[in-house]
């Protein structure tokens, strides 16, 4: 996976990045998959029990990624579904942060949401420490 530069980041991407920063979670932005087919919004690198690398993709999905049903619910669109399937086939764990849900959360609720998502995945990640990632296990909030 390679980092690429992009001058545009959505407000949702900026808010999710700010949340990761508050949680001191190290991540890369705008990462291109090895096959060159997908540009990932954010990538959190972690470790698994045997010391191997585990990758969590965070996709910030705004309104263009969804279709709104007549009953007011949102359904993921076909291209976003295909993207998620492709990323999973590459062995990546995918967390989709949906704009219509994210905007209804307070800052504390957003922090708790990302913390919970990482915990539920038993994800061990790097914390930022003076801009130098330090490998550590996720510590449950007190």
ABEGO torsion letter per residue (X at the ends): XBBBBBABBBAAAAAAAAAAAAAGBBBBBGBBBAAGABBBABBBBBBBAAGBBBBBBBBBBBAAABBBBAAGBBBBBAAAAAAAAAAAAAGBBBBBBBAAAAAABBAAAAAAAAAAAAAAAGBBBBBBBGGBBBBBBBBBBX
